[in-house]
Amino acid sequence: MTSGAMASDGFPTLHVLLTGVSSFSGSAFAAELASRGHQVTGVLSQPRDSYQGVRADRLAMLGDSVSFIESAPMGSEALTEAIAGLDAIDVVGLHHATVGDFRSPTYDLGSAVASATAGAADIAAATVAKGATAVVFTRSVFESGFGVTDDVRPIGVYAIAKSATAELWRERFRPLDVTMKDFVIANPVGALEEPRFISYLAKTWQSGETPMLRSPHYVRDNVPIQLLAQAYADAIEDASLGDIATMAPSHWVGTNLEFAQRLSREFGSRWQIECAVGIADELDNAEPRVRIATDRVEFESAANEVDFWNEYAAHYAPNGSSS
């Protein structure tokens, strides 16, 4: 651990190398760590100014609070050389993944794992040479072996890829005497998220139509991105102290229908429109019925939760950034 300097919360300042920093959760993790006074270096596979759309918005949100290694995909000489040029690393946050169309039946497991683990041995050695004593692996609650569930099978090929990626990285770090910690993500929600299910709901409501839910009775876990980021920063700090306990933040647990109804109330009241929710035929056996995380996280106050909903609804408002 870096000695001397102290972060804003009284914790010693950490030098954190973070991959996947242009992602929804990755950018929030970087922002939270930086807000605590830690020195974050984010890894980008492309030049920073080449990112477009919501990824560009996320990187712009980070401003100058985070340093970047640019044009450095996994396995590249550029990445290992850049790591060698850093002053120090205390903790490595391995948050990258090959996502693509993760719900597609043609999702390429082999290619996803190969690209996410390219150069793993060299990168692990390079980070430890710069002083890294801990690594935090991002996992998914949809992987087998995580969360509370009625069926332990992985949910989708992407979850299998996440498991294989993490275990391959673990094998590269195992002989290097570092603390290895798993951080398990359920479904993060909030402004600057990927335009998927919530975007569909918002656009359908704004068009005056009723969105239809295909799996209304699946029980899932939706975690506000601010709470997830706070938990991740805690996990990084804990790992620097040698804590290997798995962390799996949980917040809004309920059916997909219940969460859609919550969104309809929160968004509708702020947009001043009616937001109805419909139910389509459910695919009863497509996925495990229940899959939720285990470690409850909370807003510090009711006002913080109101602020979250204000920002979230504004992001999808007709005159907002996602209209």
N, C-alpha and C positions, 0 to 999 in steps of 0.2 A: 504494500500500500504506500502511496506517495506520502511522505512526511512533510510537516511544516504547515502548508496552507490549509485553511479550513473552509468548507463549503458553507452556504448560508444557513443550513440547519445545524451547524456545529459538528458535522461529520467531516473527517479529513477529506480534502479534495482528491477525487479519483480521476485518473486518466482512463477514459472508456473508449474502446474501439467498437463501433456499432455498425453492423451490416443491415441491409434492408431499410435504410433510412428514408427512402423516398416513398415507402408504403404508408398507408393510413396510420397503422399502429406505430410503425418505426419512427415516423416524424414526430408523433406525440411523445414517444419514449425519449427521443433526443431532446425535445423541448423541455420536458420535465426534469431530466438530468441536468441540463444546462441551467434551468431556473434555480436549482439547488446549489449551483456554483461548481459543479463538476465540469471537467474539460472533456468534451465529446468530439471525437473524430468520426465522421460518418463516411461510409464507403459507398461510392456511386459507380455503377458499371459504365456510365456515359458521362460526357461533359455536363456540368451542372446546368448550363444554359440551353441544353438540348431537350430537356424535359418539357412536356407540354401538358395542358389540361390540369387536372386536379393534382397530378404529381408536381407540376411546376408551382402550383399554389402552395403545396405543403412545404417545398423547399424555400419558397419566398417567405412563408410564415416563420421559418427558422432564422432568417436573416443572417446576421453575423455571429449568432450565439453558438454556432457549431462550425468546426473546421471540417473540410472535406478532402477525401482522397478521390479524385475524379478519374474517369475513364479507366477504371480498374476492376474488371469482372473477375469473378472467382477463377483461380488458376493462372492468372496473367502475371508476367514478370513485373508489370507496373505495380501490382498490388503488393507483392513481397518486397519490392524495392522501396515502395512508399512506407511500408511498415518499418523497415530497417532504418528509415530516415526520421522516424518519430522520436521525440525526447524520451517518452516513457509510455507504458501501457500497464494499467493495474487489473482491469477486468475487460474481457471480450464478450460482447453481446452478439451472439449468432442469431440474427433475426431474418435473414434473407431466405427466400424460397422461390421455386419456379412455379408460379401460380397459373398463368394462362387461363384457359377455359377449364377451370378445375372441376366443373360438373359434367364435362363432356365424356361420353363413353369411350372416346378415342384418346383421352388424356394419356400422354406417353410417360409411363412410370420410369422407365430406364433413363430416358433423356433428362427428365426432371431431376432425378437423383444425381446423375453424372454432372450436370451443370452446377448444381448446388453444392457439390463436394469437390469440385475440381481444385487441385492444388492443396487439399486439406492438410496433408502432412507438412508441407513447406510453410503454410500459413500458421499452423499451430506452433511450429518450431520458431518462426520469426517473432510471433507475439510473446512467447515465453522468453526469448532472448532479450526482449525489451522490458521484461519485468512482470509480465502478466502472471498472476497467481490464481485467477479464477475465470471461469467461462460460464455464461448463462445461455442455455439452449432454449429457444422458443419452440414450444410444442403446441399441439391442437387438442382441444377436448374431444374432437372427432376421431382421434387416434384410439386404437385399442389400448386399454390399460389405464386410461385417465377418466376422471369424472365419475359421477353417479349415473347409473344406467340400468335398463332392464335387459340389455343385450350388448355384450362386450365387443362385438365385431366393429371394425373400423367403418366409418361413414365415408365412403368414396375412396377412389384410388389416390386422390390428393393426400388423404390422411395416411395412407400407406407410404407415400413418398416422404411425408414429413417424418415418419418414424424411421425409415431407412436413412434419411439424411442426418438426423440427429445421432443415430447410433454409429454411423460411419465417422462423424466428427468426434464423437466420444472416444472412439478407438484411437484416433490420432492424438487426442489430448491425454489419454489414460496414462501413458508412460512418462508424462512430463511433470508429474507432481503438482497438479493444479486442482482447485476445488471445482466440481462440476455440478451445476444446479439446473433443474428444469423449471421453466415458467410456462404454464399452460393457459392458452387463450381460448375463451369461449367465443361469443360473437360480439366484437366491439361495435359500438354505434356512436354516431356523432357527426358533426360537420367535417367536411373533407373526406368522408368515407368513399369507398368505391360505389359507383352508381349502379346498384343492383336492386335488391328487393325494396328497400325504403324509397329509392328513387321511383320505382314503379308505382308504389302506393301514392307518393306525392303527385306525380304527373297525372295519374288517373283521377285522383280527387280534384285536382285543379281543372281538369277537363269536364268536370261535372258528372263523371261516371263512377261506378262502384267497382273497386278492385276485387278480384276473386282469389281466395286463398285455397291452394291445392292440398295443403297439409295442415289444417287448422288445429289439430289436436296433438301434434308433436310438442313435447315439453322441452323447451330450450332455455338458454341462459344468455341474456343480452346485457352487456356491461358498458356503461358510459365510458367513452374513451379517456376522459380525465381521470376517472377512478382506476382504469386499467394502467394508465401511464404512471400514476402515483405508486401503484403496487409494483410495477416493473422497476422503478427507481429504487424502491425498498429492496427488491430482490437483488439488484446490482450491489447495493450497499451491504446487504447481508452476505452475499457471496464473497465479497472482499474480506469479510471477517471469518470465512471458512464455513459458513452455513450452507449445507447441502440439501436442506428440506425443500421438497417440491412446493411451489406456490401456484394456486389455480383460482384466480379471482372470480367471484360470482356476485351478481347483483339482482337483476330482474329475472326471476325464475317463474315460468308459466308457459301456457300454450302459445303457439304462434298466433292464434286468434286473440288471446288476451293482450299480447303485446301490440298487435295491429290496432286493437280497440284503444289501447293507451295512446298510441300515436295519433289516432283519429281525434281523440279528445284534446291532446296537447297541441297538435298542429291546427286543428279546426278552430279552436278557441282563439288562437293567435291570428289566423288568416280570416276569421269571420266567415267561414263557409262550412257547409255540412260535409262530413267525411264518413260515409257509410262503408261497411265492410261486408262482403259477401263470401259465401263458402262454395267452392267447387267440389267435385267428387274427390275424395281423399284416397291416396295410394297407401293402403293400410300397412303393407309389408315392405315398402321401399327402404325405410330406414328404421333404426331402433326408435321406439316410441319416446323414450326419455334419455337425454344426454345433457347433463349439467355439471358445472364446476363445483368446487367444494369450499372455497375460502371467501366468506362474505366480506364485501367491502362496501363502505357507505359514504355518502356525501357528508361533509363536515357540518352542514346546516341546511335547513329547508331553502334558504336563499340561494345556496350554491346549486341546488337542484333546479330551482326556477331559472337561474342563469343558464344552466345547461339546456333546458328546453327552449328558452328564448333564442339562443344561438343556433340550436338544431333546426328549429322552425324557420328562422331567418335564412338559413342556408338553402332551404328548399322553397322559400317563398317565391311567388311569381316574379318578383323583381329582384330575387336574390341570385347568388352565384350559380345555382343549379337549375335555374329556370330555362 
